[in-house]
Every structure is written in C-alpha cells, then in structure tokens.
Amino acid sequence: MVGRALSTLMVFVLAVGCSAARAETIRVTIKGLGFSPAQTQAKVGDTIEWINEDFVAHTATVRGEWDMMVPVHKSASLVLKRAGTVEYYCRFHPNMKGSIAVAPE
C-alpha cells in the first residue's frame, strides 16, 4: 500500500515538473535611434519589454496589429499571443526596425 502511494506521488511530481515552461520577459533596448537587439526570439506567452534609453519618444508598431508608445526613459511591454515572425518599426522613425521570431508554446 505504501509502495503504491509512493509510486503515485512520484508520477504526480514528475508530471508537475514536466509542465509547460514559464513565460519569460525579453528586453529590447532603444538607444541611438535603434532597437537592440534588432532581431530576437520568443515564445507565445512571453512578454517583450521595450526600454527607451533614447532622448526622444519611440513606438514599437506592427501595422494593423499594435502600436506601443515608449516615452523617453520609460518602458512599454506586450504579451505575445501568436506564433510567427513579427516585423515592427518606430512610427516616428520608420528606419528603426526590429523583428521577433515567435515560436509556439
């Protein structure tokens, strides 16, 4: 009886230990009129945080999807909802571009 209860407990512990990985926060710094890193990888459920260390406001914009305002010396964040490659840019400075390769959970 004790052996069976211990086996059941071990299966439960292993199942819990193998559950989905925790979501992460990926930080992108804005400095010198650029995104760093310009290309990054993430998973669905991860958060992207843009940190503006620049002297002017910026956005992280995906046309038709989202437009994150990132004020001077502030940050903005977004939880990624779909897999695929996301190309974004700054609406104020269209030459500033970045991409996120978003993998499924």
N, C-alpha and C positions, 0 to 999 in steps of 0.2 A: 504494500500500500504506500509506504513512504517512498519507495523507488519510483512508483508510477507518478506520484505527486511531484517529485523532484524532476522527472523527465518532462512533465507538463510545464513546470515552471521554466525549465531550460529552453523549451521550444518557444514559450512566450517571450523570454528575454531576448533570444535570437531574433524573433520576428520584430520586436520593437527596435532592436539595434540595427536592423536592415531596412528600416523605414526610409522614406524619401529624405534626401539631403536638405539641409536648411538653406533658406534663401540667403543670398549674400547682397552686400551693398558694394557696387562698383563705382569708384570715384573717378570723375573726369575733371581735370583742372583746366580752367580757361585763363590763359595768360599770354601776353604778347600777340593778341588777336588770333589765337589758335586754340584748338581743343587738344588736350594731352592726357591720355593717348588719343590719337585721331581714330584709331581702329581698336575695338575691344570686343571681348566675347562675354556672353552672359547666358543665363537660362531663364525660361519663363518663370516668373515669380520673383526674380532678382530685382533689386532696386538700383537704378542709375542715379547718381548724385553728381550734378554739375556744380563745381565750386569756382566762383568768379573771383580771381585774384587780379583782374584787369582794372583799368582806370575808367572804363565805360561799361554800360549795361549790355547784355547779350541775350540771345534766345537760343534754345535748342528746339528746332522746329522740324517737324515732318509734315510736309504739305498734305492737308486733308485729314490729318490724324491728331497731332498735338503740337502745342506751341508753349514751351516752358520759358517764362521770363526769369532771367538770372541777373538780379541787380548787382551793382558794384559791391564787392566784398561780402556778398551773400551767397546762398546756395539754393538750389531747387532740385527736387527729386521726383522720380516717376517709377512705378512698378511696371515691369514688362509683362504684358498679357498674352502675346502671341509669338510663336517661333518664326524665324525668318531673318533676313538681313534688313536692318533699318538704316537708311541713309538720312542724316539730319544736317542742318545748317543753321547759321545765325541769320535771322531775318534782317537785322541791321547791317550785317557784314556778310553778304552771300558767298564771299570767297572762303569763309570759315566753314569747313565741312568735317563731319565725322561719321563713323558707321559703327553699328553694333550687330554682331552675328549672334542671334538669339536662338539657342538650342531648346528643344522641348524639355520639360521637367524630367 
